[in-house]
Amino acid sequence: MAEGGGGARRRAPALLEAARARYESLHISDDVFGESGPDSGGNPFYSTSAASRSSSAASSDDERERPAPSGAAPPPRVADPPEPEEDEVGAGWSAALRDRPPPRFEDTGGPTRKMPPSASAVDFFQLFVPDNVLKNMVMQTNMYARKFQERFGSDGAWVEVTLAEMKAFLGYVISTSVSHCESVLSIWSGGFYSNRSLALVMSQARFEKILKYFHVVAFRSSQTTHGLYKVQPFLDSLQSGFDAAFRPSQTQVLHEPLIDEDPVFIATCTERELRKRKKRKFSLWVRQCSSTGFIIQIYVHLKEGSGPDGLDALKNKPQLHSMVARSLCRNAAGKNYIIFTGPSITSLTLFEEFEKQGVIIKRRSGEIPCPLAVEAFAAHLSYICRYDDKYSKYFISHKPNKTWQQVFWFAISIAVNNAYILYKMSDAYHVKRYSRAQFGERLVRELLGLEDVSSAQ
């Protein structure tokens, strides 16, 4: 037994190298990251249109029919897999390993609206956070301020917030995603993160007043039981904006995006501060288009407590991940999407349920020989890791204490990243090729009214 185990360990590096070689031969489109790649040859899990799939199939047929060079040994014949049992075919499962062909997908993914070359950063951002949503924030914030003062006493320094001030308020907080400063109040300081041009738009005292009373939903209705009632209407509106502005490709990924603290801050904070800030009371998952990085859908699971239904109790159990998958794929039924997940979001019951809805979910497993779906999963998940590496550092650094506000600013961060992805796929990008940092800086200045903005028609 010991010798056999040692032999397995000696073979492991060779197997790893072989797997890596196969993995590195797989490519997917990377236009959004500025590095276009080939269309993955004959791998059906990488095609994002019917045309690319048919061309891949044709090239595969050509390879099979092309005669071998003279003098070359004929390729070894691979034995056909045994025919599955009749009852296995009827049940949709088989003991034989088979690569299931992808369902037909004829939809064309990408932006649904052609933005003009003059479109500004705020035009793309307001595809998801339009003025009517901002006006509602103005109304709710003023309402909360009035009720707060009725209960706790008048605040003579308070003046009702306006739409222009609400945009500037958002701009100030979004600026922390570009400067990576821990506190938005650093703008008005005389330190390294101070910014005089931004500080002149609004006083620090006024910003702090708006921050004190800021609300998306001021009060709980008698019918509301959801723990995130103060931010859920905004999440619903954001989802409508995502759905209206973008059509995803066939291949998508369910995962938890990287929303950790800025690494510079992590390196400088104390262990006590680090422990305190890591105690997040919610978990966030997304469904993401694997050919562009666009986040299609957000799902937030709130930790209600330490009971059996709390996040801590469920995070390693199938019922939580099944709930996450069902919620994220709620609008995916019947569209022939292929959804890739990590090992945790899997179960036989979940697979059977999605199979009935016309959704294929693929997972990786080390228990069986590596099928095509597993290699595709590795490549697509690697792509999402590249998204995290490129975009997670632009998440808003401002970290409020209230859970609903943490969720709100995470959602705003995702909206800004999605806006940049649409910008890179538009004609406006060919006019001025802003990097992600430059796009964020431009957005902040436009929200603060420091730049001339030509609204997209």
LUMTOR-971808 format. One record per residue (C-alpha): residue number from 1; x, y, z. Coordinates in pm, 1 decimal. Layout:
// LUMTOR-971808
ZABA  num        c1        c2        c3
ZABA  NUM         X         Y         Z
...
//
This chain:
// LUMTOR-971808
ZABA  num        c1        c2        c3
ZABA    1       0.0       0.0       0.0
ZABA    2     279.3     241.8      88.1
ZABA    3     462.0     174.1    -238.3
ZABA    4     141.6     222.1    -436.7
ZABA    5      75.3     553.5    -260.8
ZABA    6     431.1     668.4    -332.7
ZABA    7     390.2     579.3    -699.0
ZABA    8      72.9     783.9    -714.5
ZABA    9     253.4    1077.5    -559.3
ZABA   10     538.3    1043.7    -811.6
ZABA   11     287.9    1037.9   -1097.6
ZABA   12     101.2    1342.7    -967.1
ZABA   13     341.0    1606.9   -1113.4
ZABA   14     325.0    1445.0   -1456.3
ZABA   15     -53.8    1431.3   -1442.3
ZABA   16     -64.7    1791.4   -1326.9
ZABA   17     157.4    1900.5   -1615.9
ZABA   18     -59.9    1711.9   -1861.9
ZABA   19    -373.8    1873.5   -1719.8
ZABA   20    -209.2    2215.8   -1730.6
ZABA   21    -107.8    2164.6   -2092.6
ZABA   22    -463.8    2074.6   -2187.4
ZABA   23    -600.5    2367.5   -1988.5
ZABA   24    -360.8    2616.7   -2148.7
ZABA   25    -478.4    2505.9   -2491.0
ZABA   26    -825.5    2636.8   -2408.5
ZABA   27    -900.5    3001.6   -2479.8
ZABA   28   -1203.2    3222.4   -2452.6
ZABA   29   -1273.6    3571.5   -2581.9
ZABA   30   -1102.7    3837.0   -2371.6
ZABA   31   -1196.3    4154.6   -2558.1
ZABA   32   -1317.2    4334.4   -2248.1
ZABA   33    -975.9    4290.4   -2091.0
ZABA   34    -803.1    4418.7   -2401.7
ZABA   35    -647.2    4087.6   -2502.3
ZABA   36    -845.8    3919.5   -2777.8
ZABA   37    -797.3    3546.6   -2803.5
ZABA   38    -902.4    3273.7   -3044.2
ZABA   39   -1241.0    3112.4   -3014.8
ZABA   40   -1133.6    2792.0   -2843.3
ZABA   41   -1127.5    2570.1   -3148.7
ZABA   42   -1382.3    2294.8   -3139.0
ZABA   43   -1474.7    2330.0   -2772.0
ZABA   44   -1852.6    2383.5   -2777.4
ZABA   45   -1853.8    2529.3   -2427.4
ZABA   46   -1675.2    2841.7   -2546.4
ZABA   47   -1894.1    2940.8   -2839.0
ZABA   48   -2116.3    3242.0   -2778.0
ZABA   49   -2311.0    3239.2   -3103.1
ZABA   50   -2455.4    2992.5   -3349.3
ZABA   51   -2207.7    3106.5   -3613.7
ZABA   52   -1902.2    3040.2   -3401.0
ZABA   53   -2041.5    2704.2   -3297.4
ZABA   54   -2110.6    2596.2   -3654.5
ZABA   55   -1765.4    2705.5   -3769.1
ZABA   56   -1609.2    2511.6   -3483.9
ZABA   57   -1808.0    2203.8   -3575.4
ZABA   58   -1706.0    2239.6   -3939.5
ZABA   59   -1338.6    2266.3   -3850.2
ZABA   60   -1370.6    1956.9   -3632.8
ZABA   61   -1527.1    1767.0   -3922.7
ZABA   62   -1244.4    1879.8   -4149.6
ZABA   63    -990.7    1751.4   -3899.6
ZABA   64   -1157.9    1413.0   -3886.8
ZABA   65   -1176.4    1381.9   -4268.1
ZABA   66    -829.3    1517.0   -4344.0
ZABA   67    -594.7    1231.7   -4450.9
ZABA   68    -285.5    1167.4   -4241.2
ZABA   69      56.3    1269.4   -4383.2
ZABA   70     236.9     999.0   -4577.4
ZABA   71     451.8     779.4   -4357.5
ZABA   72     265.7     877.7   -4044.4
ZABA   73     125.0     608.0   -3825.1
ZABA   74    -254.1     593.7   -3822.7
ZABA   75    -407.3     733.3   -3506.1
ZABA   76    -514.2     472.5   -3252.8
ZABA   77    -876.1     380.6   -3271.7
ZABA   78   -1071.4     477.7   -2964.8
ZABA   79   -1324.5     219.0   -2862.2
ZABA   80   -1682.1     336.5   -2876.0
ZABA   81   -1838.7     375.7   -2531.0
ZABA   82   -2085.8     102.8   -2439.7
ZABA   83   -2446.4     179.0   -2514.0
ZABA   84   -2625.4     290.8   -2198.3
ZABA   85   -2894.8      80.4   -2046.9
ZABA   86   -3245.8     163.8   -2161.3
ZABA   87   -3355.7     268.6   -1814.4
ZABA   88   -3050.4     494.5   -1785.2
ZABA   89   -3138.1     667.6   -2111.0
ZABA   90   -3491.7     724.0   -1992.3
ZABA   91   -3370.4     867.6   -1663.4
ZABA   92   -3120.1    1097.8   -1833.6
ZABA   93   -2820.5     952.2   -1645.5
ZABA   94   -2567.1     689.1   -1743.0
ZABA   95   -2279.2     503.7   -1583.8
ZABA   96   -2071.8     577.5   -1895.6
ZABA   97   -1881.8     906.5   -1909.6
ZABA   98   -2020.0    1118.2   -2191.9
ZABA   99   -1971.0    1477.6   -2299.2
ZABA  100   -2320.3    1610.3   -2345.8
ZABA  101   -2356.1    1837.7   -2652.4
ZABA  102   -2457.9    2192.6   -2562.3
ZABA  103   -2813.3    2303.7   -2636.0
ZABA  104   -2874.7    2521.1   -2937.7
ZABA  105   -2823.8    2889.4   -2859.3
ZABA  106   -2904.6    3149.8   -3122.9
ZABA  107   -2932.7    3464.9   -2914.6
ZABA  108   -2671.4    3733.0   -2974.0
ZABA  109   -2514.0    3847.8   -2651.2
ZABA  110   -2397.8    4200.4   -2579.6
ZABA  111   -2537.1    4549.4   -2516.2
ZABA  112   -2899.9    4599.7   -2613.2
ZABA  113   -2859.5    4971.8   -2678.7
ZABA  114   -2614.7    5143.4   -2911.0
ZABA  115   -2458.7    5430.5   -2718.9
ZABA  116   -2330.0    5725.6   -2925.3
ZABA  117   -1957.6    5804.2   -2945.9
ZABA  118   -2019.9    6113.1   -2731.3
ZABA  119   -2164.0    5910.9   -2441.7
ZABA  120   -2005.0    5999.6   -2109.0
ZABA  121   -1919.5    5785.9   -1808.0
ZABA  122   -2230.5    5902.7   -1624.9
ZABA  123   -2446.0    5806.0   -1925.2
ZABA  124   -2333.3    5445.1   -1888.4
ZABA  125   -2372.6    5454.0   -1510.2
ZABA  126   -2725.5    5590.2   -1539.0
ZABA  127   -2830.1    5294.3   -1750.2
ZABA  128   -2845.0    5123.3   -1409.0
ZABA  129   -2892.9    5415.3   -1166.3
ZABA  130   -3113.4    5663.5   -1353.7
ZABA  131   -3243.9    5996.0   -1226.3
ZABA  132   -3577.2    5851.6   -1113.7
ZABA  133   -3391.7    5616.9    -875.7
ZABA  134   -3180.0    5905.4    -747.9
ZABA  135   -3490.5    6121.1    -699.2
ZABA  136   -3639.3    5845.6    -487.0
ZABA  137   -3322.8    5848.3    -272.7
ZABA  138   -3365.2    6225.6    -235.0
ZABA  139   -3727.0    6184.5    -124.2
ZABA  140   -3653.3    5897.7     117.6
ZABA  141   -3352.5    6075.8     268.8
ZABA  142   -3551.7    6393.7     332.5
ZABA  143   -3839.6    6190.6     474.3
ZABA  144   -3607.6    6005.0     711.2
ZABA  145   -3445.0    6331.4     821.3
ZABA  146   -3786.1    6482.9     908.4
ZABA  147   -3901.0    6178.7    1105.3
ZABA  148   -3564.0    6150.1    1280.6
ZABA  149   -3582.4    6512.2    1395.7
ZABA  150   -3943.9    6473.4    1507.5
ZABA  151   -3831.2    6197.0    1738.9
ZABA  152   -3489.5    6316.0    1854.7
ZABA  153   -3508.5    6691.2    1820.4
ZABA  154   -3462.2    6954.6    1553.9
ZABA  155   -3137.5    6978.2    1358.1
ZABA  156   -3087.6    7342.4    1268.3
ZABA  157   -2798.0    7264.1    1033.8
ZABA  158   -3008.0    7035.8     813.2
ZABA  159   -3140.3    7152.5     477.1
ZABA  160   -3328.5    6913.1     250.9
ZABA  161   -3103.0    6742.6      -1.0
ZABA  162   -3141.4    6807.4    -374.9
ZABA  163   -3088.3    6582.9    -677.8
ZABA  164   -2759.8    6756.6    -762.4
ZABA  165   -2637.4    6704.7    -406.2
ZABA  166   -2737.9    6336.2    -413.5
ZABA  167   -2533.4    6284.9    -730.2
ZABA  168   -2237.4    6461.0    -567.9
ZABA  169   -2284.3    6247.1    -254.7
ZABA  170   -2262.2    5929.9    -463.4
ZABA  171   -1963.9    6071.8    -649.2
ZABA  172   -1773.9    6134.3    -327.5
ZABA  173   -1824.2    5779.0    -202.7
ZABA  174   -1746.9    5628.0    -544.1
ZABA  175   -1419.8    5822.6    -543.5
ZABA  176   -1289.1    5590.0    -272.1
ZABA  177   -1292.0    5308.0    -529.3
ZABA  178   -1033.8    5497.4    -734.5
ZABA  179    -821.2    5654.7    -459.3
ZABA  180    -848.1    5344.3    -232.5
ZABA  181    -862.3    5567.9      74.3
ZABA  182   -1030.3    5408.7     374.5
ZABA  183   -1235.7    5717.8     463.8
ZABA  184   -1421.4    5937.1     219.4
ZABA  185   -1360.5    6225.4     460.8
ZABA  186    -995.7    6219.7     352.0
ZABA  187   -1103.3    6434.5      56.4
ZABA  188   -1135.8    6736.8     287.0
ZABA  189    -822.1    6663.5     489.6
ZABA  190    -480.6    6807.2     420.3
ZABA  191    -327.8    6463.3     386.5
ZABA  192    -222.4    6238.5      99.8
ZABA  193    -579.1    6159.4     -14.4
ZABA  194    -707.0    6516.4      -6.7
ZABA  195    -852.1    6655.7    -329.5
ZABA  196    -914.5    7027.9    -337.6
ZABA  197   -1109.0    7030.2    -665.0
ZABA  198   -1356.5    6775.6    -526.8
ZABA  199   -1368.0    6932.5    -180.5
ZABA  200   -1487.1    7267.4    -318.7
ZABA  201   -1812.4    7121.0    -456.0
ZABA  202   -1956.1    7042.7    -112.3
ZABA  203   -1839.6    7114.1     241.1
ZABA  204   -1742.1    6828.8     469.6
ZABA  205   -2014.4    6929.8     714.3
ZABA  206   -2279.7    6908.1     442.6
ZABA  207   -2154.0    6569.1     323.9
ZABA  208   -2165.9    6433.6     679.2
ZABA  209   -2523.7    6554.7     721.2
ZABA  210   -2634.2    6375.2     404.4
ZABA  211   -2442.4    6066.2     514.5
ZABA  212   -2621.3    6074.4     851.6
ZABA  213   -2970.1    6076.0     700.5
ZABA  214   -2909.3    5891.3     372.9
ZABA  215   -3175.6    5627.8     298.9
ZABA  216   -3311.7    5430.4       6.4
ZABA  217   -3622.1    5319.2     200.3
ZABA  218   -3688.6    5531.0     506.1
ZABA  219   -3937.0    5312.7     694.4
ZABA  220   -4053.3    4953.7     708.7
ZABA  221   -4407.6    4891.4     591.3
ZABA  222   -4639.7    4669.3     791.5
ZABA  223   -4616.1    4397.9     522.7
ZABA  224   -4235.3    4397.9     504.1
ZABA  225   -4048.5    4112.2     669.4
ZABA  226   -3731.9    4101.1     457.3
ZABA  227   -3418.3    4193.7     650.4
ZABA  228   -3285.7    4397.9     358.0
ZABA  229   -3605.6    4599.5     309.4
ZABA  230   -3405.4    4925.0     319.0
ZABA  231   -3209.0    4832.6       6.2
ZABA  232   -3416.8    4566.2    -171.5
ZABA  233   -3608.0    4812.1    -396.1
ZABA  234   -3274.9    4947.0    -519.7
ZABA  235   -3146.8    4593.7    -587.6
ZABA  236   -3465.8    4519.8    -783.0
ZABA  237   -3424.7    4839.2    -985.4
ZABA  238   -3060.1    4757.0   -1050.1
ZABA  239   -3157.2    4410.9   -1172.0
ZABA  240   -3405.8    4563.2   -1414.6
ZABA  241   -3129.0    4787.5   -1545.8
ZABA  242   -2892.3    4493.6   -1594.5
ZABA  243   -3161.1    4295.7   -1777.6
ZABA  244   -3256.0    4587.2   -2003.3
ZABA  245   -2900.9    4691.5   -2095.5
ZABA  246   -2729.2    4359.7   -2166.6
ZABA  247   -2791.3    4011.9   -2309.2
ZABA  248   -2544.4    3751.7   -2180.2
ZABA  249   -2364.7    3487.6   -2382.5
ZABA  250   -2459.6    3122.3   -2346.9
ZABA  251   -2186.4    3040.2   -2093.8
ZABA  252   -2213.2    3191.8   -1747.5
ZABA  253   -2064.7    3135.6   -1401.7
ZABA  254   -2214.5    3133.1   -1052.4
ZABA  255   -1963.9    3244.7    -790.6
ZABA  256   -1887.8    3475.2    -500.2
ZABA  257   -1702.6    3783.7    -626.1
ZABA  258   -1392.5    3899.3    -447.9
ZABA  259   -1506.7    4181.4    -218.4
ZABA  260   -1221.9    4183.4      30.6
ZABA  261   -1061.7    4496.1     168.1
ZABA  262    -794.7    4685.7     -19.8
ZABA  263    -465.1    4493.3      25.7
ZABA  264    -277.8    4809.9     126.2
ZABA  265    -525.3    4870.2     407.0
ZABA  266    -513.8    4505.9     512.7
ZABA  267    -133.6    4526.5     538.4
ZABA  268    -146.9    4832.4     764.3
ZABA  269    -446.7    4768.3     991.9
ZABA  270    -418.8    4597.8    1326.9
ZABA  271    -526.3    4238.7    1383.9
ZABA  272    -816.9    4358.9    1596.8
ZABA  273    -938.7    4592.3    1322.1
ZABA  274    -905.6    4313.8    1066.4
ZABA  275   -1112.8    4071.4    1273.9
ZABA  276   -1380.8    4332.8    1328.1
ZABA  277   -1408.9    4428.4     962.0
ZABA  278   -1423.0    4068.7     838.1
ZABA  279   -1744.1    3998.9    1028.5
ZABA  280   -1978.4    4069.5     739.4
ZABA  281   -2342.2    3987.8     808.6
ZABA  282   -2427.7    3881.5     457.8
ZABA  283   -2293.4    3679.9     168.5
ZABA  284   -2308.4    3791.9    -194.0
ZABA  285   -2320.7    3569.9    -505.1
ZABA  286   -2348.8    3665.8    -869.1
ZABA  287   -2431.7    3516.5   -1207.0
ZABA  288   -2174.4    3647.4   -1452.1
ZABA  289   -2133.6    3638.7   -1828.9
ZABA  290   -1809.0    3450.0   -1889.9
ZABA  291   -1734.7    3609.4   -2228.3
ZABA  292   -1744.9    3971.2   -2106.1
ZABA  293   -1735.1    3971.5   -1725.9
ZABA  294   -2069.7    4155.2   -1706.1
ZABA  295   -2248.7    4065.4   -1381.6
ZABA  296   -2598.6    3964.4   -1486.3
ZABA  297   -2757.4    3907.8   -1147.6
ZABA  298   -2683.1    3965.6    -778.5
ZABA  299   -2804.9    3753.0    -489.1
ZABA  300   -2758.9    3860.8    -127.2
ZABA  301   -2811.2    3617.4     158.8
ZABA  302   -2852.2    3794.4     490.2
ZABA  303   -2733.4    3634.4     810.3
ZABA  304   -3041.5    3648.8    1030.6
ZABA  305   -2872.5    3507.1    1339.3
ZABA  306   -2692.9    3206.3    1478.5
ZABA  307   -2990.4    2972.7    1440.8
ZABA  308   -3021.3    2684.0    1193.6
ZABA  309   -3125.1    2922.7     913.1
ZABA  310   -2836.3    3163.2     962.8
ZABA  311   -2555.9    3198.7     710.8
ZABA  312   -2294.3    3049.7     942.9
ZABA  313   -2503.2    2737.3     987.8
ZABA  314   -2583.5    2701.2     617.5
ZABA  315   -2269.8    2809.4     437.4
ZABA  316   -2134.3    2454.0     399.4
ZABA  317   -2468.8    2283.7     345.6
ZABA  318   -2636.7    2197.4      14.8
ZABA  319   -2962.4    2374.6      99.2
ZABA  320   -2799.9    2719.0     104.2
ZABA  321   -2618.6    2667.6    -224.1
ZABA  322   -2928.7    2519.4    -384.7
ZABA  323   -3118.8    2828.4    -274.8
ZABA  324   -2843.3    3049.4    -419.3
ZABA  325   -2843.4    2863.0    -752.6
ZABA  326   -3222.8    2870.3    -784.4
ZABA  327   -3235.1    3242.0    -710.2
ZABA  328   -2956.3    3329.8    -952.2
ZABA  329   -3104.3    3114.3   -1228.9
ZABA  330   -3461.4    3226.4   -1172.8
ZABA  331   -3473.7    3405.7   -1508.5
ZABA  332   -3256.6    3156.2   -1697.1
ZABA  333   -3510.0    2877.8   -1753.4
ZABA  334   -3571.7    2779.5   -2113.8
ZABA  335   -3293.2    2996.1   -2259.7
ZABA  336   -3040.2    2714.8   -2315.6
ZABA  337   -2774.8    2876.8   -2099.0
ZABA  338   -2480.0    2673.0   -1975.0
ZABA  339   -2406.9    2758.4   -1612.9
ZABA  340   -2068.5    2676.4   -1458.2
ZABA  341   -2039.1    2650.7   -1081.0
ZABA  342   -1781.5    2566.6    -820.1
ZABA  343   -1789.6    2232.6    -637.7
ZABA  344   -2006.2    2371.5    -356.8
ZABA  345   -2309.5    2470.8    -564.6
ZABA  346   -2392.2    2118.5    -676.4
ZABA  347   -2632.5    1839.5    -591.7
ZABA  348   -2812.3    1566.8    -784.5
ZABA  349   -3151.7    1715.7    -698.2
ZABA  350   -3042.7    2057.4    -819.9
ZABA  351   -2906.1    1912.2   -1144.8
ZABA  352   -3228.4    1724.0   -1214.7
ZABA  353   -3436.0    2033.6   -1142.4
ZABA  354   -3235.7    2253.9   -1379.8
ZABA  355   -3229.8    1983.6   -1646.6
ZABA  356   -3610.1    1998.6   -1657.8
ZABA  357   -3586.9    2377.4   -1703.3
ZABA  358   -3347.4    2352.9   -1998.6
ZABA  359   -3045.2    2474.9   -1802.7
ZABA  360   -2725.8    2272.6   -1796.0
ZABA  361   -2501.5    2300.4   -1491.9
ZABA  362   -2150.2    2158.9   -1506.4
ZABA  363   -1916.7    2100.0   -1213.1
ZABA  364   -1563.8    1975.0   -1174.1
ZABA  365   -1484.2    1648.9    -998.7
ZABA  366   -1162.5    1465.3    -931.4
ZABA  367   -1336.0    1130.2    -902.7
ZABA  368   -1368.6    1060.6   -1276.0
ZABA  369   -1155.5    1110.9   -1587.9
ZABA  370   -1152.5    1475.4   -1690.7
ZABA  371   -1449.2    1542.1   -1923.8
ZABA  372   -1480.8    1837.8   -2155.7
ZABA  373   -1715.7    2021.1   -1919.3
ZABA  374   -1455.6    2014.1   -1642.1
ZABA  375   -1187.5    2166.7   -1861.9
ZABA  376   -1435.3    2431.1   -1972.6
ZABA  377   -1526.0    2498.7   -1609.3
ZABA  378   -1160.0    2553.0   -1520.7
ZABA  379   -1107.2    2795.6   -1806.1
ZABA  380   -1424.5    2992.2   -1739.2
ZABA  381   -1360.8    3014.1   -1365.6
ZABA  382   -1007.5    3129.6   -1439.4
ZABA  383   -1158.7    3402.5   -1653.0
ZABA  384   -1375.0    3516.3   -1362.6
ZABA  385   -1066.7    3518.9   -1139.1
ZABA  386    -911.7    3756.6   -1390.2
ZABA  387   -1221.3    3974.8   -1356.5
ZABA  388   -1172.2    3975.6    -980.0
ZABA  389    -805.8    4065.2   -1019.0
ZABA  390    -886.1    4354.5   -1252.8
ZABA  391   -1206.5    4495.3   -1106.0
ZABA  392   -1226.9    4398.6    -737.2
ZABA  393    -968.1    4662.3    -650.4
ZABA  394   -1218.0    4923.1    -771.3
ZABA  395   -1484.5    4829.5    -520.0
ZABA  396   -1583.5    5121.1    -298.1
ZABA  397   -1356.9    5140.8       6.6
ZABA  398   -1611.5    5323.1     223.7
ZABA  399   -1735.5    5067.3     477.6
ZABA  400   -2039.8    5175.3     680.9
ZABA  401   -2150.3    4987.3     990.7
ZABA  402   -2505.9    4919.7     875.7
ZABA  403   -2552.0    4603.5     673.0
ZABA  404   -2799.6    4750.2     422.5
ZABA  405   -2555.1    5029.8     343.8
ZABA  406   -2271.2    4779.4     292.1
ZABA  407   -2491.0    4591.6      43.9
ZABA  408   -2585.8    4918.2    -126.2
ZABA  409   -2226.2    5027.0    -185.9
ZABA  410   -2124.9    4680.0    -305.9
ZABA  411   -2413.7    4696.9    -554.2
ZABA  412   -2305.4    5045.5    -666.1
ZABA  413   -1951.3    4910.0    -719.4
ZABA  414   -2085.9    4631.4    -941.5
ZABA  415   -2296.8    4884.2   -1133.3
ZABA  416   -1989.1    5098.4   -1202.3
ZABA  417   -1791.2    4793.8   -1320.5
ZABA  418   -2079.1    4688.8   -1546.7
ZABA  419   -2098.6    5043.7   -1681.1
ZABA  420   -1729.4    5029.4   -1770.0
ZABA  421   -1774.8    4693.9   -1946.8
ZABA  422   -2053.7    4840.9   -2161.0
ZABA  423   -1836.0    5144.6   -2226.3
ZABA  424   -1556.1    4920.8   -2355.6
ZABA  425   -1800.2    4755.2   -2595.0
ZABA  426   -1931.6    5088.7   -2726.9
ZABA  427   -1821.6    5340.0   -2990.7
ZABA  428   -1739.1    5583.8   -2710.6
ZABA  429   -1439.9    5368.8   -2615.5
ZABA  430   -1287.1    5419.1   -2959.6
ZABA  431   -1306.3    5796.4   -2912.4
ZABA  432   -1135.7    5809.5   -2571.9
ZABA  433    -985.7    5486.6   -2444.8
ZABA  434   -1024.4    5529.7   -2069.6
ZABA  435    -878.0    5270.1   -1837.4
ZABA  436   -1093.6    5150.1   -1548.3
ZABA  437    -927.6    5401.8   -1314.4
ZABA  438    -972.2    5687.0   -1563.9
ZABA  439   -1336.4    5588.7   -1617.6
ZABA  440   -1394.3    5598.5   -1241.5
ZABA  441   -1228.6    5937.7   -1208.2
ZABA  442   -1433.5    6072.0   -1497.8
ZABA  443   -1755.7    5937.5   -1345.4
ZABA  444   -1681.0    6103.2   -1011.8
ZABA  445   -1615.3    6441.3   -1172.0
ZABA  446   -1929.9    6416.6   -1383.4
ZABA  447   -2144.7    6327.0   -1081.3
ZABA  448   -1999.8    6625.7    -898.3
ZABA  449   -2073.0    6852.7   -1195.2
ZABA  450   -1706.6    6926.4   -1266.2
ZABA  451   -1717.7    6806.5   -1627.6
ZABA  452   -1940.8    6897.2   -1919.7
ZABA  453   -2165.6    6601.1   -1984.0
ZABA  454   -2343.3    6541.2   -2315.5
ZABA  455   -2629.9    6306.9   -2236.2
ZABA  456   -2673.7    6008.8   -2466.7
ZABA  457   -2990.0    6024.4   -2670.1
//
